[in-house]
Amino acid sequence: EIRNCDWSSDVCSSDLAQYVFRTRDQGDTWERISPDLSTNDPLKQQQDKSGGLSIDNSSAENHCTVFAIGESPKDANVVWAGTDDGRLQVTRDGGKQWTDVTTKLSGLPRATWISYVAPSPHDAGTCFVTADGHMQGDFAPHVYVTRDFGATWQALADSTIRGYAHCVRQDPVNPDLVFVGTEWGLYGSLDGGHQWARIKAGIPAVAVRDLAIHPREGDLVVATHGRGLWIIDDLSPLRSLTRDQLAADCAFLTTRPNVLVIPRQEQRFEGDTGWAGDELPEAAIITYYLKKRHLIGDLKLEILDADGKVLSTISGGRRRGINRVEWPMRLKGPKLPPAANLVPNQFAFVGPRAAAGTYTARLTRNKQVLTSTFTLVADARSTHTAEDRAAQLTLVNRLYADLTTLTWTVESLQGLRDSARVRAKALGKDALTPKLTAFADRLESLRGRFVAAKEGGRLTGEEQLREQMGDLYGKVNGYDGRPTNGQQALAGVLEDELKKGIAEFDALVASSLPALNSGLTAKKAPLLVRESREAWDKRTDESARSSGGLQSWVRVLGGEAGEQD
């Protein structure tokens, strides 16, 4: 007879009421494999005596039920079961015999709710347990571990842990890495539970009711009461953190390979009821540890390719603890000259992606320089070959360089045009004024070959070299596969047009500028100077740096109490 069923029990754990059941056909049929594992205390089973109120019909008031259950990942015959009336039992033969180990939990008050059992993924005899006594006025965290099938237990909780414990989880890769969820947050230990620290990572001080570690991604999934699911991405840094690294002033930590996720774009109109959590950024994560908060001096992170070329410079995190910094895995967005029309492709405004391979992160902290390597790998879902991706990288970087050349050409043209107009206005009715004005007009006419210049913007439908080349670049940049033959051919056509336009600009400057500057010299007026490519590169690079350049995002696990972001 099934006496009671607690509505909050974990159905997926194959527990029901005071018994443990097992299925071998994915839930079509069940067999009972345990006796009554509870105390079967009649004083705790009077939920029908409501004092005249309506009797609860949700089973929430039932007691003396199996609440926590766990099967050993190392031995399917080892099953642990904990009840809400304080009993903990284990079977080592698939349910034929059960051993009550409740009294072995030294220091645990009688009848304390066994809230979680977590058999070790490393050893069949090891199991972690939490117990919750807050409904009896006991708000202390109770966390235990056995390494001999329950014969002896070690209490793990210390004064660092706040709040009564709800759950515990041992990492499947590093047996010394253990997590505990309590009523007041998430805690972690790097030494098997001897020492604990609060794990913040943006997670509020809220009840953590369950923990899971994704077997493929190595992410920690944190289920809270009232604040949703949280995911701590990539436990590799914590898994690899050693005592030597903790003792160092600064140290790089291991990270998993960074995936070059397939680019995607979509547009939705879900109304105000739609909601979704944050996705992983399209970025490589570089992780390092700082023993103390960095307050004085430089701290920068540089990304280098296989040839040692610096691709990006990022401001690093300065907080004490583990700092995670994102590198977008792309060059900065291409330079596009101003125009009256837009380039209607979102991938036209971001730089080409880095190729799969190994890169170097160089951290400069005042005079200390540390280096580490990290990898970029292709998305496992991608069907493109390495040759396809290489062809895409070749064309997109070629178009990226073409857009840069186009922008330099147009901006240097505009600079000369504007200077000529300023000189003409300053000279007034001088004989040189019409010549300067005519030169400026010819430059403006030539600009119309490079960019859309008609008034009305997109309404005119005008597309010139900038709009066509920008659109082609965006299409190639937004797709990791081999460019089509048509795209390859169009790139050649547009490059020829760019060369012709530059040649015409060069000829105009060569034929007009000497005479105009001679006239300006005679009048002691400033000369017209075409900005060189070298000067333009330097100016635009400095402008990008002063405006912040690549933005870094820092996530800190831990940190000093009272520190402000």
C-alpha positions in Angstrom: 0.0 0.0 0.0 1.3 3.5 -0.9 0.6 5.5 2.2 1.7 9.0 1.3 3.0 10.9 -1.7 4.8 14.2 -1.3 3.9 16.5 -4.3 7.4 18.1 -4.1 9.3 14.9 -4.5 11.5 14.5 -7.6 9.4 12.3 -9.9 12.4 11.7 -12.2 14.2 10.1 -9.4 11.9 7.1 -9.3 10.8 7.7 -5.7 7.2 7.7 -4.6 5.8 7.9 -1.1 7.7 5.8 1.4 9.2 3.4 -1.2 11.7 3.4 -4.0 10.5 2.1 -7.4 12.5 1.1 -10.5 11.6 1.0 -14.2 13.5 -0.8 -16.9 11.2 0.3 -19.8 11.3 4.1 -19.6 8.4 4.3 -17.2 5.9 1.9 -18.8 6.1 -0.4 -15.8 7.5 -0.1 -12.3 8.7 -2.5 -9.6 9.2 -1.7 -5.9 12.7 -2.3 -4.7 12.6 -1.2 -1.1 10.6 -1.6 2.1 9.1 1.4 3.8 12.2 3.6 4.2 10.6 6.2 6.4 9.9 6.2 10.2 6.2 5.7 9.5 5.6 7.9 12.5 1.8 8.1 13.0 2.1 11.5 14.8 3.5 12.9 11.5 0.6 11.5 9.4 -2.4 13.4 10.6 -2.9 15.7 7.7 -6.5 14.8 7.6 -7.1 16.4 11.0 -7.5 20.0 9.8 -9.3 21.5 12.7 -12.3 22.2 10.6 -10.5 23.7 7.6 -10.7 22.3 4.1 -8.4 19.3 3.9 -5.4 19.9 1.7 -5.7 17.8 -1.5 -2.3 18.6 -3.1 -0.3 16.2 -1.0 1.9 19.1 0.2 1.1 18.3 3.8 2.1 14.6 3.6 5.0 13.4 5.6 7.2 10.4 6.1 8.1 10.1 2.4 11.2 9.5 0.3 12.3 13.0 -0.7 15.9 12.5 -2.1 17.3 9.6 -4.2 20.5 9.0 -6.1 22.0 6.2 -8.1 25.7 5.9 -8.2 27.1 6.7 -11.7 29.9 4.1 -11.0 27.6 1.2 -9.9 23.9 1.0 -10.7 23.3 -1.3 -7.8 24.3 1.4 -5.3 21.3 3.6 -4.6 20.9 6.2 -1.8 17.5 7.4 -0.4 16.7 10.1 2.1 13.4 10.9 3.6 11.7 14.0 4.9 11.5 12.6 8.4 15.2 12.2 8.7 16.3 8.7 7.5 19.1 8.0 5.1 19.6 4.5 3.7 21.7 2.8 1.0 21.5 -0.4 -1.0 24.5 -2.0 -2.7 22.7 -4.8 -4.4 20.0 -3.0 -6.4 17.4 -2.9 -3.6 17.6 -6.4 -2.1 19.0 -5.1 1.1 19.0 -1.6 2.6 21.2 -0.2 5.3 20.1 2.6 7.6 23.1 5.0 8.1 21.2 7.8 9.7 22.9 7.5 13.1 26.3 7.7 11.4 25.7 11.4 10.6 27.4 12.8 13.6 26.0 16.1 14.9 22.8 16.0 12.8 19.7 16.6 14.9 17.2 13.8 15.0 14.5 13.8 12.3 16.3 16.4 10.1 14.9 16.4 6.6 17.4 14.7 4.1 17.2 17.3 1.3 19.7 16.0 -1.2 21.8 12.9 -2.0 24.6 13.2 -4.6 26.5 10.0 -5.3 30.0 10.7 -6.5 30.8 10.4 -10.2 34.3 9.2 -9.2 33.8 6.5 -6.6 30.9 4.1 -5.8 31.4 4.3 -2.1 31.4 8.1 -2.0 28.2 10.1 -1.5 27.5 13.8 -0.6 24.3 14.6 1.4 22.6 17.8 2.6 20.0 18.0 5.4 17.6 20.8 6.1 16.3 21.5 9.6 14.9 25.0 9.2 11.3 23.8 9.8 12.4 22.7 13.3 14.2 26.0 14.0 17.6 24.7 12.9 19.0 27.1 10.3 22.5 25.7 10.2 23.9 24.2 7.0 24.4 20.5 7.2 26.6 19.0 4.5 28.2 15.5 4.8 30.3 13.2 2.7 31.0 9.4 3.1 33.7 7.6 1.3 32.9 4.1 2.6 29.2 3.5 1.7 27.9 5.3 4.8 29.9 3.6 7.5 31.5 6.9 8.5 30.7 10.5 7.6 32.5 13.8 7.6 30.7 17.1 8.2 31.9 19.6 5.6 30.0 22.9 6.3 31.8 25.6 8.1 31.1 29.2 9.2 31.7 30.5 5.7 28.5 28.9 4.4 25.3 31.0 5.2 21.9 29.5 5.1 20.5 26.0 5.5 21.7 23.6 2.7 19.5 22.5 -0.1 21.8 20.7 -2.5 25.3 19.5 -3.2 27.2 18.5 -6.3 30.7 17.1 -7.0 32.3 17.9 -10.3 32.7 14.9 -12.6 36.1 16.0 -13.8 37.9 17.3 -10.6 36.8 15.4 -7.5 38.1 18.2 -5.3 35.7 20.7 -6.8 32.4 20.6 -4.9 29.4 23.0 -5.0 26.7 23.6 -2.4 23.4 25.5 -2.7 21.9 27.1 0.3 19.0 29.3 1.2 21.4 32.3 0.7 23.3 31.4 -2.4 25.9 29.3 -4.0 29.2 28.1 -2.5 32.2 26.2 -3.9 35.2 24.3 -2.6 38.5 23.6 -4.4 39.7 21.0 -1.8 36.9 18.5 -1.4 34.9 20.6 1.1 37.6 21.6 3.6 37.3 25.3 2.7 34.4 27.2 1.1 33.9 30.4 -0.6 30.8 32.2 -1.9 30.5 32.1 -5.7 28.9 35.3 -7.0 29.2 35.4 -10.8 26.1 37.6 -10.8 24.1 35.1 -8.9 22.1 36.8 -6.1 21.9 35.7 -2.5 18.9 33.6 -3.2 17.8 30.0 -2.4 19.7 27.5 -4.7 17.5 24.4 -4.9 19.3 22.2 -7.4 22.6 21.9 -9.2 23.6 20.1 -12.4 26.8 20.0 -14.4 26.4 19.7 -18.2 28.5 16.6 -19.2 29.5 18.1 -22.6 29.8 21.8 -22.0 31.1 21.6 -18.5 28.7 24.4 -17.4 27.2 24.6 -13.9 23.5 25.0 -14.0 22.0 26.6 -10.9 18.3 26.3 -10.2 17.0 29.0 -7.8 13.7 29.5 -6.0 12.1 32.6 -7.5 15.0 33.9 -9.6 15.1 31.4 -12.4 18.0 29.3 -13.9 21.6 30.6 -13.9 24.5 29.1 -15.8 28.1 29.5 -15.0 29.8 28.9 -18.3 32.8 26.7 -18.5 34.1 25.2 -15.2 37.5 24.6 -16.7 39.2 27.5 -14.8 37.9 26.2 -11.5 38.8 22.6 -12.4 42.4 23.5 -13.2 42.9 26.0 -10.4 45.9 24.9 -8.3 47.4 26.0 -5.0 50.4 27.4 -6.8 48.1 29.5 -9.0 46.2 30.8 -5.9 49.5 31.7 -4.3 50.7 33.7 -7.4 49.9 37.4 -7.8 48.6 36.7 -11.3 48.0 33.5 -13.3 46.3 32.5 -16.5 43.7 29.7 -16.1 42.6 27.0 -18.5 39.6 27.5 -20.7 37.7 25.2 -23.0 38.1 25.6 -26.8 36.1 28.6 -28.1 33.6 27.8 -30.8 33.2 29.9 -33.9 29.4 29.7 -33.7 27.6 29.7 -37.0 26.4 33.3 -37.6 22.7 33.7 -37.6 20.2 36.5 -37.9 16.4 36.6 -37.3 13.7 39.1 -36.7 10.8 38.4 -34.4 7.7 40.3 -33.2 6.8 38.5 -30.0 5.1 41.3 -28.1 5.8 42.2 -24.5 5.3 38.6 -23.2 8.3 37.1 -24.8 11.4 36.5 -22.7 14.7 34.7 -23.2 17.9 34.4 -21.2 21.2 35.7 -22.4 23.0 33.7 -25.0 26.7 33.0 -25.0 28.5 35.8 -26.7 30.2 35.4 -30.0 33.5 35.7 -28.3 36.6 33.9 -27.0 36.8 33.8 -23.2 40.2 34.5 -21.7 40.4 33.8 -18.0 43.0 34.8 -15.4 43.3 35.0 -11.6 44.4 38.1 -9.6 45.4 37.5 -6.0 44.7 41.2 -5.2 42.7 43.9 -6.9 44.9 45.8 -9.4 44.7 49.4 -8.4 47.7 51.2 -9.8 49.4 51.0 -13.3 48.6 49.4 -16.6 46.7 46.1 -17.0 46.0 45.2 -20.6 45.3 42.1 -22.5 46.6 41.6 -26.1 45.6 38.9 -28.5 48.2 37.7 -31.0 47.9 35.4 -33.9 50.3 32.5 -34.8 52.7 35.0 -36.4 52.9 37.1 -33.3 50.8 40.0 -34.8 48.7 41.9 -32.3 45.1 41.6 -33.4 43.4 43.4 -30.5 44.2 45.1 -27.2 41.6 44.9 -24.5 41.3 46.5 -21.0 41.6 43.6 -18.6 39.5 43.0 -15.5 41.1 44.3 -12.3 39.0 42.6 -9.6 40.4 40.2 -7.0 39.6 36.6 -8.0 38.8 35.1 -11.3 38.4 37.6 -14.2 36.9 36.6 -17.5 37.4 38.8 -20.5 35.8 38.5 -23.9 37.6 38.9 -27.2 35.0 39.1 -30.0 37.0 36.8 -32.3 36.7 39.5 -35.0 38.6 42.4 -36.3 37.1 45.8 -35.6 34.3 46.8 -38.0 35.3 47.9 -41.4 35.7 51.6 -42.1 32.9 52.9 -44.3 32.8 56.4 -45.8 29.7 58.6 -45.0 27.0 58.6 -47.6 23.3 59.4 -48.1 22.3 55.7 -48.1 22.7 52.8 -45.7 24.2 49.3 -46.3 21.3 47.1 -45.4 23.3 44.2 -44.0 24.1 43.8 -40.3 27.3 41.8 -41.1 28.7 44.8 -43.0 29.3 46.6 -39.7 31.4 43.9 -38.0 34.9 42.8 -38.8 35.9 39.4 -40.3 36.1 36.5 -37.9 39.4 35.0 -36.9 40.3 31.7 -38.4 40.2 28.5 -36.3 43.5 27.8 -34.7 45.7 28.6 -31.7 46.2 32.2 -30.5 48.2 33.8 -27.7 46.9 36.0 -24.9 49.5 38.3 -23.5 48.6 40.0 -20.1 50.7 43.0 -19.1 50.4 44.0 -15.5 52.8 46.9 -14.9 56.2 45.3 -15.6 54.9 41.7 -15.3 54.1 40.0 -18.6 52.3 36.6 -18.8 51.3 34.6 -21.8 48.9 31.8 -22.5 47.4 30.1 -25.5 43.8 29.4 -26.4 42.1 27.8 -29.3 39.3 28.7 -31.7 37.4 25.7 -33.2 34.8 25.4 -35.9 31.2 24.9 -34.9 30.5 21.1 -34.8 27.2 21.7 -36.6 29.0 23.2 -39.6 29.1 21.2 -42.8 31.7 23.4 -44.4 35.2 21.9 -45.1 38.4 23.6 -44.0 38.9 24.6 -47.7 35.4 26.2 -47.8 36.2 28.3 -44.7 39.6 29.2 -46.0 38.0 30.5 -49.3 35.5 32.6 -47.2 38.3 34.0 -45.1 40.3 35.0 -48.1 37.5 36.8 -49.8 36.1 38.5 -46.8 39.5 39.8 -45.7 40.1 41.0 -49.3 36.8 42.9 -49.3 37.6 44.3 -45.8 40.8 45.7 -47.2 39.0 47.1 -50.2 36.5 48.9 -48.0 39.3 50.4 -46.0 41.0 51.7 -49.2 37.6 53.0 -50.4 37.1 54.9 -47.2 40.6 56.4 -47.2 40.0 57.5 -50.8 36.6 59.1 -50.1 37.8 60.8 -46.9 40.9 62.2 -48.5 38.8 63.4 -51.4 36.4 65.1 -49.1 39.2 66.7 -47.2 40.6 68.2 -50.4 37.1 69.3 -51.4 36.3 71.0 -48.1 39.8 72.7 -48.0 39.3 74.1 -51.5 35.9 75.5 -50.5 37.4 77.1 -47.4 40.2 78.7 -49.4 37.8 80.0 -52.0 35.6 81.5 -49.4 38.6 83.1 -47.7 39.9 84.6 -50.9 36.6 86.2 -51.9 36.5 87.7 -55.4 40.1 86.8 -56.1 40.9 85.4 -59.6 41.9 82.0 -57.9 38.5 81.6 -56.4 36.7 80.2 -59.5 39.5 77.7 -60.0 39.3 76.5 -56.4 35.5 76.2 -56.7 35.7 74.3 -60.0 38.2 71.9 -58.4 35.9 71.3 -55.4 33.0 70.7 -57.7 34.9 68.1 -59.7 35.9 66.4 -56.5 32.2 66.3 -55.4 31.2 64.9 -58.8 33.8 62.2 -58.4 32.6 61.4 -54.9 29.3 60.5 -56.4 31.0 57.6 -58.2 32.2 56.2 -54.9 29.2 56.7 -52.6 25.5 57.4 -52.8 25.2 61.2 -52.6 21.7 62.1 -53.8 19.4 63.8 -51.3 16.7 61.5 -50.0 18.8 58.7 -48.7 17.4 55.2 -49.1 14.2 56.6 -50.8 16.2 57.3 -53.9 17.4 53.7 -54.2 20.9 55.0 -55.3 23.7 52.5 -54.9 27.3 53.2 -55.8 30.5 51.5 -55.1 30.3 51.8 -51.3 26.8 50.4 -51.1 27.5 47.5 -53.5 30.8 46.6 -52.0 29.5 46.9 -48.4 26.5 44.7 -49.2 28.8 42.0 -50.8 31.1 42.2 -47.8 28.2 41.7 -45.4 26.9 38.7 -47.3 30.3 37.0 -47.4 31.0 37.9 -43.8 27.7 36.5 -42.5 28.3 33.0 -44.0 31.1 30.6 -43.1 31.0 28.6 -46.3 32.6 29.0 -49.7 31.6 32.2 -51.5 29.6 31.6 -54.7 31.2 32.0 -58.1 28.9 35.1 -58.6 30.3 36.7 -55.4 33.8 36.0 -56.4 33.2 37.5 -59.9 31.4 40.6 -58.4 34.3 41.2 -56.1 36.6 41.4 -59.0 34.3 43.8 -60.9 33.9 46.1 -57.9 37.7 46.1 -57.3 38.2 47.2 -60.9 35.7 50.0 -60.4 37.6 51.1 -57.3 40.9 51.1 -59.1 39.4 53.2 -61.9 38.0 55.7 -59.5 41.3 56.0 -57.6 43.2 56.4 -60.8 40.8 59.3 -61.9 41.2 60.9 -58.5 45.0 60.6 -58.7 44.9 62.2 -62.2 42.7 65.1 -61.1 45.0 65.8 -58.1 48.1 65.5 -60.3 46.7 67.9 -63.0 45.1 70.5 -60.7 46.9 70.6 -57.3 50.3 72.1 -58.4 48.8 75.1 -60.1 46.3 75.7 -57.3 49.0 75.4 -54.6 51.3 77.7 -56.6 48.5 80.3 -56.6 47.9 79.8 -52.8 51.6 80.2 -52.1 51.6 83.5 -53.9 48.8 84.7 -51.7 50.4 83.3 -48.6 47.3 81.1 -48.0 47.5 77.5 -46.6 48.2 74.8 -49.3 45.8 72.0 -50.3 47.2 68.8 -49.0 45.9 65.3 -49.8 46.1 63.1 -46.7 48.4 60.2 -47.2 47.4 56.6 -46.5 49.9 56.4 -43.6 48.6 59.6 -42.0 45.0 58.5 -42.4 45.7 55.0 -40.9 47.4 56.6 -37.9 44.6 59.1 -37.4 41.7 56.6 -37.6 43.5 54.1 -35.4 44.0 56.7 -32.7 40.4 57.7 -33.0 39.2 54.2 -32.5 41.4 53.8 -29.4 40.2 57.1 -27.9 36.6 56.1 -28.3 37.1 52.8 -26.5 37.9 50.5 -29.3 36.9 46.9 -28.5 34.8 46.8 -25.3 35.7 44.2 -22.7 33.2 42.4 -20.6 34.4 41.1 -17.3 32.8 38.5 -15.1 34.3 37.9 -11.7 33.8 34.8 -9.5 34.3 35.7 -5.9 35.8 39.1 -5.1 36.4 41.1 -2.0 33.4 41.9 0.2 32.2 45.4 -0.3 34.0 45.9 -3.6 32.2 48.0 -6.1 32.1 47.3 -9.8 
